């Protein structure tokens, strides 16, 4: 049971790194580029073979806008502020508001869906997490999903959690 809890925490950590790296780079909120680093896991009994770390060269300062957010970028900045302060429900709402303000269902739209899924996972809202991933699956083609899962370990961790919840009916 302890190994399962450790695996879950490792998945949560990888999921958190996914949201942080994607949004700080894409929204231009980071003062410097975020560099993911991978290292081999020491514990061979663990099912995961690698962990993902992110290190920031300079500390990030995220401030909530003084006025109510209007643009998608302002909603994302506000959501990041809430996320950094542990207010995951408010962060999920702001990411959803940002997503609704984005007409193109491209990378930024998809990243908002990923961020919503991560917030729902941190809130232990498994049904909300599954709904967010289902929406994300609707935006990608099956080929794109296959390529993304193969290239990005953080996204793969999200989908592994999704598959685990769906297969176990644990939501």
Backbone as a printed PyTorch tensor [residue, N CA C, xyz], in Angstrom:
tensor([[[  0.8300,  -1.1940,   0.0000],
         [  0.0000,   0.0000,   0.0000],
         [  0.8700,   1.2520,   0.0000]],

        [[  1.9940,   1.1790,   0.7440],
         [  2.8800,   2.3310,   0.8150],
         [  3.4870,   2.6310,  -0.5500]],

        [[  3.8200,   1.5810,  -1.3140],
         [  4.3820,   1.7590,  -2.6430],
         [  3.3740,   2.4390,  -3.5650]],

        [[  2.0900,   2.0910,  -3.4320],
         [  1.0400,   2.7080,  -4.2420],
         [  0.9220,   4.2010,  -3.9170]],

        [[  1.0020,   4.5540,  -2.6100],
         [  0.9480,   5.9600,  -2.2090],
         [  2.1430,   6.7240,  -2.7550]],

        [[  3.3120,   6.0900,  -2.7310],
         [  4.5150,   6.7300,  -3.2670],
         [  4.3660,   6.9530,  -4.7620]],

        [[  3.8370,   5.9600,  -5.4840],
         [  3.6140,   6.1120,  -6.9210],
         [  2.6420,   7.2470,  -7.2010]],

        [[  1.5700,   7.3230,  -6.4210],
         [  0.5680,   8.3730,  -6.6130],
         [  1.1930,   9.7460,  -6.3940]],

        [[  1.9980,   9.8740,  -5.3350],
         [  2.6560,  11.1570,  -5.0680],
         [  3.6210,  11.5240,  -6.1850]],

        [[  4.3310,  10.5360,  -6.7090],
         [  5.2540,  10.7990,  -7.8080],
         [  4.4850,  11.2580,  -9.0390]],

        [[  3.3530,  10.6120,  -9.3230],
         [  2.5180,  11.0530, -10.4400],
         [  2.0270,  12.4800, -10.2120]],

        [[  1.6050,  12.7880,  -9.0040],
         [  1.1390,  14.1410,  -8.6950],
         [  2.2600,  15.1380,  -8.9550]],

        [[  3.4740,  14.8090,  -8.5160],
         [  4.6020,  15.7110,  -8.7320],
         [  4.8400,  15.9210, -10.2190]],

        [[  4.7820,  14.8460, -11.0080],
         [  4.9870,  14.9790, -12.4400],
         [  3.8820,  15.8130, -13.0760]],

        [[  2.6750,  15.6480, -12.6050],
         [  1.5530,  16.4250, -13.1250],
         [  1.7490,  17.9020, -12.8050]],

        [[  2.1930,  18.2000, -11.5960],
         [  2.4490,  19.5940, -11.2270],
         [  3.5220,  20.2100, -12.1070]],

        [[  4.5640,  19.4460, -12.4000],
         [  5.6110,  19.9880, -13.2620],
         [  5.0780,  20.2590, -14.6610]],

        [[  4.1040,  19.4600, -15.1020],
         [  3.5150,  19.6870, -16.4200],
         [  2.8490,  21.0450, -16.4920]],

        [[  2.0290,  21.3570, -15.5090],
         [  1.3280,  22.6380, -15.5320],
         [  2.2950,  23.7990, -15.4000]],

        [[  3.2530,  23.6750, -14.5220],
         [  4.1910,  24.7770, -14.3060],
         [  5.0040,  25.0430, -15.5550]],

        [[  5.5920,  24.0100, -16.1350],
         [  6.4480,  24.2290, -17.2920],
         [  5.6650,  24.7330, -18.4910]],

        [[  4.4880,  24.1770, -18.7410],
         [  3.7140,  24.5850, -19.9070],
         [  3.2630,  26.0400, -19.8270]],

        [[  2.7500,  26.4350, -18.6920],
         [  2.1890,  27.7730, -18.6170],
         [  3.2100,  28.8740, -18.4300]],

        [[  4.2500,  28.6160, -17.6960],
         [  5.2330,  29.6750, -17.5260],
         [  5.9510,  29.9670, -18.8280]],

        [[  6.1550,  28.9640, -19.6440],
         [  6.8130,  29.1860, -20.9290],
         [  5.8550,  29.8370, -21.9160]],

        [[  4.6560,  29.2760, -22.0580],
         [  3.7340,  29.7290, -23.1010],
         [  3.1070,  31.0860, -22.8360]],

        [[  2.8710,  31.4240, -21.6050],
         [  2.2210,  32.6990, -21.3340],
         [  3.2150,  33.8250, -21.1430]],

        [[  4.4860,  33.5000, -21.1210],
         [  5.4890,  34.5440, -20.9620],
         [  5.5290,  35.0980, -19.5560]],

        [[  4.9920,  34.3650, -18.5850],
         [  4.9870,  34.8370, -17.2040],
         [  6.3210,  34.5810, -16.5280]],

        [[  7.1320,  33.7210, -17.1020],
         [  8.4160,  33.3880, -16.4850],
         [  9.4780,  34.3600, -16.9580]],

        [[ 10.3500,  34.7400, -16.0570],
         [ 11.4590,  35.6050, -16.4220],
         [ 12.5250,  34.8490, -17.1790]],

        [[ 12.5840,  33.5420, -16.9950],
         [ 13.5510,  32.7210, -17.7050],
         [ 12.8850,  31.4200, -18.1150]],

        [[ 13.4880,  30.7710, -19.0710],
         [ 12.9230,  29.5240, -19.5850],
         [ 13.0180,  28.4230, -18.5250]],

        [[ 11.9840,  27.6260, -18.4230],
         [ 11.9440,  26.5290, -17.4640],
         [ 12.6100,  25.3220, -18.1140]],

        [[ 13.5470,  24.7100, -17.4000],
         [ 14.2900,  23.5880, -17.9640],
         [ 13.9740,  22.3120, -17.1950]],

        [[ 13.2120,  21.3940, -17.7990],
         [ 12.9780,  20.1330, -17.1140],
         [ 14.2400,  19.2850, -17.1210]],

        [[ 14.5090,  18.6370, -16.0040],
         [ 15.6440,  17.7380, -15.9140],
         [ 15.1250,  16.3890, -15.4720]],

        [[ 15.6420,  15.3300, -16.0650],
         [ 15.2380,  13.9950, -15.6500],
         [ 16.4080,  13.3020, -14.9890]],

        [[ 16.0940,  12.4580, -14.0400],
         [ 17.1210,  11.6560, -13.3890],
         [ 16.5460,  10.2750, -13.1200]],

        [[ 17.4020,   9.2860, -13.1240],
         [ 16.9530,   7.9130, -12.8680],
         [ 16.5410,   7.7750, -11.4080]],

        [[ 15.4970,   7.0360, -11.1900],
         [ 15.0210,   6.7880,  -9.8370],
         [ 15.9510,   5.7980,  -9.1450]],

        [[ 16.2310,   6.0350,  -7.8700],
         [ 17.1140,   5.1570,  -7.1100],
         [ 16.3670,   3.9000,  -6.6810]],

        [[ 15.1200,   4.0310,  -6.3150],
         [ 14.3210,   2.9150,  -5.8250],
         [ 13.8780,   2.0420,  -6.9960]],

        [[ 14.5020,   0.8830,  -7.1510],
         [ 14.1930,  -0.0070,  -8.2700],
         [ 12.8640,  -0.7340,  -8.0830]],

        [[ 12.3620,  -0.8050,  -6.8500],
         [ 11.0920,  -1.4810,  -6.6160],
         [  9.9060,  -0.6300,  -7.0590]],

        [[ 10.1550,   0.6530,  -7.2380],
         [  9.1020,   1.5590,  -7.6610],
         [  8.7580,   1.2920,  -9.1230]],

        [[  7.4890,   1.3820,  -9.4920],
         [  7.0860,   1.1390, -10.8650],
         [  7.5980,   2.2130, -11.8120]],

        [[  7.7550,   3.4230, -11.3290],
         [  8.2510,   4.5000, -12.1760],
         [  9.7540,   4.3620, -12.3300]],

        [[ 10.2490,   4.6120, -13.5220],
         [ 11.6860,   4.4890, -13.7460],
         [ 12.3790,   5.8390, -13.7600]],

        [[ 11.6380,   6.9100, -13.9160],
         [ 12.2510,   8.2290, -13.9530],
         [ 11.3870,   9.2330, -13.2060]],

        [[ 12.0340,  10.2550, -12.6720],
         [ 11.3080,  11.3720, -12.0820],
         [ 11.6330,  12.6070, -12.8990]],

        [[ 10.7930,  13.6000, -12.8090],
         [ 10.9870,  14.8270, -13.5650],
         [ 11.1000,  15.9720, -12.5790]],

        [[ 12.1150,  16.7940, -12.7480],
         [ 12.3030,  17.9580, -11.8870],
         [ 12.3160,  19.2120, -12.7400]],

        [[ 11.9310,  20.3180, -12.1210],
         [ 12.0460,  21.6150, -12.7800],
         [ 12.7760,  22.5360, -11.8340]],

        [[ 13.7550,  23.2150, -12.3560],
         [ 14.4950,  24.1780, -11.5410],
         [ 14.3940,  25.5430, -12.2080]],

        [[ 14.1610,  26.5470, -11.3870],
         [ 14.0530,  27.9020, -11.8940],
         [ 15.3520,  28.6370, -11.6090]],

        [[ 15.8940,  29.2730, -12.6340],
         [ 17.1350,  30.0110, -12.4570],
         [ 16.9110,  31.2450, -11.5890]],

        [[ 15.8010,  31.8960, -11.7830],
         [ 15.4320,  33.0530, -10.9640],
         [ 14.0690,  32.7810, -10.3660]],

        [[ 13.8160,  33.2690,  -9.1470],
         [ 12.4870,  33.0350,  -8.5740],
         [ 11.4040,  33.7310,  -9.4010]],

        [[ 10.2680,  33.0950,  -9.5100],
         [  9.1500,  33.6580, -10.2600],
         [  8.2530,  34.4380,  -9.3200]],

        [[  7.8360,  35.5930,  -9.7660],
         [  6.9080,  36.4010,  -8.9850],
         [  5.6420,  36.5280,  -9.8190]],

        [[  4.5680,  35.9920,  -9.3010],
         [  3.2950,  36.0370, -10.0100],
         [  2.3520,  36.8910,  -9.1920]],

        [[  1.8140,  37.8980,  -9.8270],
         [  0.8810,  38.7910,  -9.1390],
         [ -0.4750,  38.7080,  -9.8150]],

        [[ -1.4910,  38.8020,  -9.0110],
         [ -2.8310,  38.8480,  -9.5800],
         [ -3.0660,  40.2530, -10.1350]],

        [[ -3.7540,  40.3610, -11.2640],
         [ -4.0210,  41.6930, -11.8110],
         [ -4.8270,  42.5390, -10.8280]],

        [[ -4.6020,  43.8500, -10.8860],
         [ -5.3090,  44.7490,  -9.9670],
         [ -6.7900,  44.8380, -10.3020]],

        [[ -7.1100,  44.7650, -11.5790],
         [ -8.5160,  44.8070, -11.9960],
         [ -8.9730,  43.3830, -12.3200]],

        [[-10.2590,  43.2430, -12.5440],
         [-10.7790,  41.9230, -12.9160],
         [-10.1660,  41.5030, -14.2530]],

        [[ -9.7540,  40.2380, -14.3650],
         [ -9.1340,  39.7890, -15.6140],
         [-10.1050,  39.8750, -16.7820]],

        [[ -9.5820,  40.3230, -17.9160],
         [-10.4030,  40.4700, -19.1090],
         [ -9.9140,  39.5310, -20.2080]],

        [[ -8.6250,  39.5760, -20.4920],
         [ -8.0760,  38.7600, -21.5740],
         [ -7.7310,  37.3620, -21.0680]],

        [[ -7.5060,  36.4650, -22.0110],
         [ -7.1250,  35.0950, -21.6490],
         [ -5.8120,  35.0990, -20.8790]],

        [[ -4.8670,  35.9470, -21.2960],
         [ -3.5780,  36.0130, -20.6030],
         [ -3.7600,  36.4760, -19.1570]],

        [[ -4.6300,  37.4430, -18.9320],
         [ -4.8840,  37.9140, -17.5660],
         [ -5.5440,  36.8230, -16.7230]],

        [[ -6.4620,  36.0700, -17.3340],
         [ -7.0840,  34.9550, -16.6120],
         [ -6.0280,  33.9110, -16.2390]],

        [[ -5.1070,  33.6390, -17.1560],
         [ -4.0510,  32.6600, -16.8850],
         [ -3.1340,  33.1610, -15.7780]],

        [[ -2.7720,  34.4430, -15.8260],
         [ -1.9170,  34.9950, -14.7710],
         [ -2.6210,  34.9370, -13.4130]],

        [[ -3.9010,  35.2330, -13.4020],
         [ -4.6700,  35.1530, -12.1580],
         [ -4.7420,  33.7040, -11.6750]],

        [[ -4.9690,  32.7890, -12.6110],
         [ -5.0240,  31.3680, -12.2560],
         [ -3.6910,  30.9010, -11.6820]],

        [[ -2.5940,  31.3440, -12.2720],
         [ -1.2720,  30.9750, -11.7540],
         [ -1.0630,  31.5270, -10.3510]],

        [[ -1.5530,  32.7340, -10.1140],
         [ -1.4660,  33.3240,  -8.7710],
         [ -2.2200,  32.4440,  -7.7710]],

        [[ -3.4460,  32.0710,  -8.1200],
         [ -4.2370,  31.2190,  -7.2320],
         [ -3.5670,  29.8590,  -7.0390]],

        [[ -3.0370,  29.3070,  -8.1220],
         [ -2.3840,  28.0020,  -8.0410],
         [ -1.1830,  28.0590,  -7.1050]],

        [[ -0.3640,  29.0840,  -7.2440],
         [  0.8180,  29.2330,  -6.3920],
         [  0.4400,  29.3910,  -4.9240]],

        [[ -0.7470,  29.9220,  -4.6690],
         [ -1.2020,  30.1300,  -3.2960],
         [ -2.1000,  28.9970,  -2.7990]],

        [[ -2.1570,  27.8950,  -3.5420],
         [ -2.8950,  26.7170,  -3.0980],
         [ -4.4010,  26.8190,  -3.2230]],

        [[ -4.8940,  27.7860,  -3.9800],
         [ -6.3430,  27.9440,  -4.1750],
         [ -6.7210,  27.2970,  -5.5130]],

        [[ -6.7370,  25.9600,  -5.5080],
         [ -6.8690,  25.2090,  -6.7480],
         [ -8.2460,  25.3310,  -7.3870]],

        [[ -9.2870,  25.4840,  -6.5860],
         [-10.6240,  25.6390,  -7.1480],
         [-10.7250,  26.9550,  -7.9180]],

        [[-10.2280,  28.0350,  -7.3170],
         [-10.2310,  29.3310,  -8.0070],
         [ -9.3290,  29.2900,  -9.2360]],

        [[ -8.2060,  28.6000,  -9.1250],
         [ -7.2960,  28.4730, -10.2670],
         [ -7.9920,  27.7410, -11.4120]],

        [[ -8.6910,  26.6540, -11.0990],
         [ -9.4020,  25.8970, -12.1330],
         [-10.4590,  26.7650, -12.8120]],

        [[-11.1660,  27.5720, -12.0240],
         [-12.1830,  28.4600, -12.5970],
         [-11.5530,  29.4880, -13.5270]],

        [[-10.4130,  30.0410, -13.1280],
         [ -9.7420,  31.0380, -13.9740],
         [ -9.1790,  30.4070, -15.2450]],

        [[ -8.6190,  29.1960, -15.1270],
         [ -8.1420,  28.5070, -16.3310],
         [ -9.3110,  28.2220, -17.2640]],

        [[-10.4650,  27.8780, -16.7010],
         [-11.6440,  27.6280, -17.5170],
         [-12.1160,  28.9160, -18.1920]],

        [[-12.0860,  30.0340, -17.4610],
         [-12.4450,  31.3260, -18.0590],
         [-11.4880,  31.6870, -19.1860]],

        [[-10.2060,  31.4150, -18.9850],
         [ -9.2140,  31.6910, -20.0320],
         [ -9.4980,  30.8270, -21.2530]],

        [[ -9.7830,  29.5650, -21.0240],
         [-10.0630,  28.6240, -22.1190],
         [-11.2630,  29.0810, -22.9320]],

        [[-12.2910,  29.5710, -22.2510],
         [-13.4880,  30.0290, -22.9520],
         [-13.2170,  31.2820, -23.7800]],

        [[-12.1930,  32.0410, -23.3980],
         [-11.8530,  33.2490, -24.1400],
         [-10.9000,  33.0200, -25.2960]],

        [[-10.5080,  31.7790, -25.5200],
         [ -9.5700,  31.4560, -26.5960],
         [-10.3540,  30.8270, -27.7410]],

        [[-10.3590,  31.5010, -28.8870],
         [-11.1280,  31.0140, -30.0290],
         [-10.4370,  29.8280, -30.7070]],

        [[ -9.1190,  29.8970, -30.8360],
         [ -8.3450,  28.8490, -31.4900],
         [ -8.1160,  27.6960, -30.5140]],

        [[ -8.4640,  26.4970, -30.9140],
         [ -8.2770,  25.3430, -30.0230],
         [ -6.8690,  24.7740, -30.1950]],

        [[ -5.9020,  25.6670, -30.1410],
         [ -4.5070,  25.2780, -30.2890],
         [ -3.8490,  24.9750, -28.9610]],

        [[ -2.5480,  25.2490, -28.9220],
         [ -1.7210,  24.8650, -27.7800],
         [ -2.1630,  25.5190, -26.4700]],

        [[ -2.4520,  26.8020, -26.4940],
         [ -2.8360,  27.4930, -25.2680],
         [ -4.1670,  26.9590, -24.7320]],

        [[ -5.1070,  26.7210, -25.6120],
         [ -6.4040,  26.1480, -25.2260],
         [ -6.2090,  24.7760, -24.5790]],

        [[ -5.3800,  23.9640, -25.2100],
         [ -5.1050,  22.6250, -24.6860],
         [ -4.4010,  22.6920, -23.3390]],

        [[ -3.4830,  23.6240, -23.2000],
         [ -2.7670,  23.7670, -21.9330],
         [ -3.7030,  24.2040, -20.8110]],

        [[ -4.7090,  24.9970, -21.1490],
         [ -5.7050,  25.3690, -20.1370],
         [ -6.4650,  24.1310, -19.6690]],

        [[ -6.7990,  23.2390, -20.5970],
         [ -7.4750,  21.9980, -20.2150],
         [ -6.5840,  21.1400, -19.3190]],

        [[ -5.2980,  21.0880, -19.6270],
         [ -4.3560,  20.3330, -18.7910],
         [ -4.3030,  20.9470, -17.4010]],

        [[ -4.2460,  22.2700, -17.3470],
         [ -4.1810,  22.9580, -16.0580],
         [ -5.4380,  22.6990, -15.2290]],

        [[ -6.5890,  22.7090, -15.8720],
         [ -7.8440,  22.4240, -15.1690],
         [ -7.8030,  21.0030, -14.6090]],

        [[ -7.3210,  20.0640, -15.4120],
         [ -7.2260,  18.6720, -14.9620],
         [ -6.3200,  18.5490, -13.7430]],

        [[ -5.1930,  19.2490, -13.7590],
         [ -4.2590,  19.1980, -12.6300],
         [ -4.9050,  19.7850, -11.3800]],

        [[ -5.5820,  20.9100, -11.5350],
         [ -6.2590,  21.5260, -10.3820],
         [ -7.3090,  20.5800,  -9.8080]],

        [[ -8.0770,  19.9410, -10.6760],
         [ -9.1050,  18.9970, -10.2140],
         [ -8.4590,  17.8200,  -9.4840]],

        [[ -7.3220,  17.3730,  -9.9830],
         [ -6.6200,  16.2690,  -9.3340],
         [ -6.1340,  16.6760,  -7.9510]],

        [[ -5.6120,  17.8850,  -7.8410],
         [ -5.1380,  18.3690,  -6.5460],
         [ -6.2790,  18.5790,  -5.5590]],

        [[ -7.4610,  18.8440,  -6.0730],
         [ -8.6460,  18.9850,  -5.2220],
         [ -9.2630,  17.6280,  -4.8850]],

        [[ -8.6750,  16.5650,  -5.4100],
         [ -9.1790,  15.2020,  -5.2520],
         [-10.5750,  15.0610,  -5.8570]],

        [[-10.8170,  15.8380,  -6.9150],
         [-12.0710,  15.7640,  -7.6630],
         [-11.8190,  14.8630,  -8.8730]],

        [[-11.8800,  13.5610,  -8.6500],
         [-11.5360,  12.6090,  -9.7050],
         [-12.5030,  12.6960, -10.8790]],

        [[-13.7750,  12.9120, -10.6010],
         [-14.7590,  13.0340, -11.6810],
         [-14.4550,  14.2690, -12.5350]],

        [[-14.0960,  15.3830, -11.8910],
         [-13.7230,  16.5930, -12.6260],
         [-12.4500,  16.3940, -13.4250]],

        [[-11.4960,  15.6590, -12.8490],
         [-10.2480,  15.3430, -13.5440],
         [-10.5410,  14.5290, -14.7990]],

        [[-11.3620,  13.5020, -14.6560],
         [-11.6920,  12.6430, -15.7960],
         [-12.4340,  13.4360, -16.8660]],

        [[-13.3370,  14.3180, -16.4540],
         [-14.0720,  15.1520, -17.4120],
         [-13.1080,  16.0540, -18.1840]],

        [[-12.1340,  16.6410, -17.4830],
         [-11.1610,  17.5170, -18.1380],
         [-10.3090,  16.7530, -19.1420]],

        [[ -9.8770,  15.5550, -18.7720],
         [ -9.0680,  14.7470, -19.6910],
         [ -9.9110,  14.2900, -20.8760]],

        [[-11.1820,  13.9670, -20.6440],
         [-12.0670,  13.6070, -21.7560],
         [-12.1950,  14.7720, -22.7370]],

        [[-12.3210,  15.9980, -22.2110],
         [-12.3860,  17.1770, -23.0830],
         [-11.0810,  17.3360, -23.8510]],

        [[ -9.9740,  17.0940, -23.1740],
         [ -8.6630,  17.1990, -23.8160],
         [ -8.5340,  16.1700, -24.9350]],

        [[ -9.0100,  14.9620, -24.6850],
         [ -8.9630,  13.9210, -25.7120],
         [ -9.8080,  14.3090, -26.9240]],

        [[-10.8700,  15.0710, -26.7060],
         [-11.7160,  15.5130, -27.8050],
         [-11.0650,  16.5640, -28.6840]],

        [[-10.0550,  17.2520, -28.1550],
         [ -9.3750,  18.3060, -28.9090],
         [ -8.2520,  17.7270, -29.7720]],

        [[ -7.6100,  16.6790, -29.2890],
         [ -6.5110,  16.0490, -30.0280],
         [ -7.0330,  14.9420, -30.9330]],

        [[ -6.3450,  14.7380, -32.0510],
         [ -6.6240,  13.5510, -32.8610],
         [ -5.9440,  12.3610, -32.1920]],

        [[ -6.3250,  11.1600, -32.5610],
         [ -5.7240,   9.9740, -31.9320],
         [ -4.2250,   9.9010, -32.2310]],

        [[ -3.8210,  10.3320, -33.4170],
         [ -2.3950,  10.3380, -33.7590],
         [ -1.6350,  11.3380, -32.8880]],

        [[ -2.2060,  12.5440, -32.7230],
         [ -1.5570,  13.5560, -31.8760],
         [ -1.4100,  13.0570, -30.4430]],

        [[ -2.4390,  12.4040, -29.9250],
         [ -2.3740,  11.8550, -28.5650],
         [ -1.2600,  10.8280, -28.4340]],

        [[ -1.1410,   9.9730, -29.4240],
         [ -0.1050,   8.9450, -29.3870],
         [  1.2860,   9.5820, -29.3680]],

        [[  1.4990,  10.5850, -30.2050],
         [  2.7960,  11.2550, -30.2790],
         [  3.0920,  11.9990, -28.9820]],

        [[  2.1040,  12.7090, -28.4530],
         [  2.3000,  13.4880, -27.2280],
         [  2.6180,  12.5740, -26.0520]],

        [[  1.8760,  11.4830, -25.9240],
         [  2.1340,  10.5490, -24.8210],
         [  3.5310,   9.9510, -24.9240]],

        [[  3.9960,   9.7570, -26.1470],
         [  5.3170,   9.1690, -26.3500],
         [  6.4330,  10.1560, -26.0220]],

        [[  6.2190,  11.4390, -26.3030],
         [  7.2820,  12.4390, -26.1450],
         [  7.3050,  13.1160, -24.7840]],

        [[  6.1650,  13.3220, -24.1650],
         [  6.1070,  14.1050, -22.9300],
         [  5.7040,  13.2170, -21.7560]],

        [[  6.6470,  12.9650, -20.8670],
         [  6.4060,  12.0760, -19.7250],
         [  5.3930,  12.6650, -18.7570]],

        [[  5.3140,  13.9800, -18.6830],
         [  4.3570,  14.6070, -17.7700],
         [  2.9320,  14.3940, -18.2540]],

        [[  2.7320,  14.5410, -19.5600],
         [  1.4050,  14.2960, -20.1260],
         [  1.0740,  12.8070, -20.0060]],

        [[  2.0710,  11.9750, -20.2270],
         [  1.8620,  10.5330, -20.0870],
         [  1.4300,  10.1930, -18.6580]],

        [[  2.0200,  10.8650, -17.6690],
         [  1.6350,  10.6320, -16.2700],
         [  0.1660,  10.9940, -16.0490]],

        [[ -0.2810,  12.1000, -16.6460],
         [ -1.6950,  12.4850, -16.5430],
         [ -2.6040,  11.4020, -17.1210]],

        [[ -2.2490,  10.9210, -18.3000],
         [ -3.0790,   9.9120, -18.9450],
         [ -3.0090,   8.5700, -18.2180]],

        [[ -1.8740,   8.2630, -17.5890],
         [ -1.7900,   7.0420, -16.7810],
         [ -2.7300,   7.1240, -15.5830]],

        [[ -2.7730,   8.2860, -14.9340],
         [ -3.7210,   8.4780, -13.8290],
         [ -5.1550,   8.3520, -14.3300]],

        [[ -5.4220,   8.9770, -15.4590],
         [ -6.7550,   8.9210, -16.0710],
         [ -7.1550,   7.4660, -16.3260]],

        [[ -6.2490,   6.7120, -16.9680],
         [ -6.5400,   5.3080, -17.2680],
         [ -6.7630,   4.5020, -15.9910]],

        [[ -5.9560,   4.7860, -14.9670],
         [ -6.1130,   4.0830, -13.6960],
         [ -7.4630,   4.3500, -13.0530]],

        [[ -7.8790,   5.6080, -13.0580],
         [ -9.1770,   5.9510, -12.4770],
         [-10.3150,   5.3180, -13.2820]],

        [[-10.2150,   5.3870, -14.6080],
         [-11.2720,   4.8390, -15.4610],
         [-11.3580,   3.3180, -15.3250]],

        [[-10.2020,   2.6460, -15.3140],
         [-10.1910,   1.1800, -15.2470],
         [-10.6720,   0.6550, -13.9010]],

        [[-10.3480,   1.3800, -12.8390],
         [-10.7420,   0.9330, -11.5040],
         [-12.1280,   1.4190, -11.1080]],

        [[-12.6960,   2.3170, -11.9050],
         [-13.9780,   2.9050, -11.5290],
         [-13.8470,   3.6670, -10.2230]],

        [[-12.6540,   4.1840,  -9.9850],
         [-12.3070,   4.8110,  -8.7020],
         [-12.5440,   6.3190,  -8.7600]],

        [[-13.7560,   6.7060,  -9.1090],
         [-14.0650,   8.1360,  -9.1600],
         [-15.4700,   8.4360,  -8.8450]]])
